[in-house]
Amino acid sequence: MKNIRISAVSYTNTQPFIYGINHTDIINKIDLSLDIPADCAQKLIDDKVDIGLIPVAATINMPYWEIVSDYCIGAEGPVNSVFIFSKLPITEVTSIQLDPESRSSNNLARVLMQNYWKVAPQQLVNASDYANPADEQTAFVQIGDRTFGKKEQYPYVYDLAEEWIKFTGLPFVFAAWIANKPISKEFTEEFNTSLKYGLDHREVVIDRLPARDDFDYRDYLLHKLDFLLTDKKREALNLFLNYIKKLH
Ligand SMILES: C=C(O[C@@H]1C=C(C(=O)O)C=C[C@H]1O)C(=O)O
């Protein structure tokens, strides 16, 4: 049988899953690549892979998709790696620079701006001064490892999982394991077992990460990220996709 092609996120948040994949027999049945989230999505859309840990917002443009796992990249409280960083309160921001590596969090920022904060700053994609805006009325969205240690550097920091929970009362799903074609139950079950193996060995993963003073990996991987794709998270996912469809 041909190997199943999989693209997973190259950030620390996915390291428990990668550990599980690398330490179980599934590794012999797949071709694994690690990519930034926007590329995970594009590879799945272009059928360069069969399964991707893709930003859920990217499913909006897919003719066929199915969730193939009981696990995800989610949060039940502040996630601590998805932010709007700003020099001014969000109500005084006139432009927002979106993160070129993201699909879900850019859309989450847009949903929250339109429906929760009720503000309409200009949205900028691929700004040349992305993540270091010269203008103090310009804020930016940022996700993943690039945000580690940055929280203390800005006067206004919005954790987007926390803001979504305040807005909806629901948890949030940033990325899920999604296929662009039907995947056998047999493979799905084995894949789930591998992912669970990795989650069960998070302490080993944490011990292997380089120590840093400005970010708590243990707290992040054990408590801030929530990897179970519960019914509440599925409800949140559907609600989020509906909000995206109503963005203007
Ligand atoms: C929690 C995170 O979730 C992610 C956010 C994504 C997005 O905004 O598109 C996609 C995949 C995840 O890596 C993070 O990257 O920090």
PDBQT file of the ligand as one rigid body, heavy atoms in Angstrom, charges set to zero:
ROOT
HETATM    1  C1  LIG A 301      -2.042  27.661  19.112  1.00  0.00    +0.000 C 
HETATM    2  C2  LIG A 301      -1.582  27.787  17.882  1.00  0.00    +0.000 C 
HETATM    3  O1  LIG A 301      -2.378  27.235  16.934  1.00  0.00    +0.000 OA
HETATM    4  C3  LIG A 301      -2.166  27.357  15.573  1.00  0.00    +0.000 C 
HETATM    5  C4  LIG A 301      -2.756  28.410  14.860  1.00  0.00    +0.000 C 
HETATM    6  C5  LIG A 301      -3.008  28.291  13.527  1.00  0.00    +0.000 C 
HETATM    7  C6  LIG A 301      -3.532  29.424  12.711  1.00  0.00    +0.000 C 
HETATM    8  O2  LIG A 301      -3.675  30.531  13.239  1.00  0.00    +0.000 OA
HETATM    9  O3  LIG A 301      -3.796  29.228  11.515  1.00  0.00    +0.000 OA
HETATM   10  C7  LIG A 301      -2.749  27.057  12.884  1.00  0.00    +0.000 C 
HETATM   11  C8  LIG A 301      -2.161  26.029  13.514  1.00  0.00    +0.000 C 
HETATM   12  C9  LIG A 301      -1.769  26.086  14.918  1.00  0.00    +0.000 C 
HETATM   13  O4  LIG A 301      -0.381  26.034  15.007  1.00  0.00    +0.000 OA
HETATM   14  C10 LIG A 301      -0.287  28.465  17.569  1.00  0.00    +0.000 C 
HETATM   15  O5  LIG A 301       0.238  28.330  16.474  1.00  0.00    +0.000 OA
HETATM   16  O6  LIG A 301       0.258  29.105  18.455  1.00  0.00    +0.000 OA
ENDROOT
TORSDOF 0
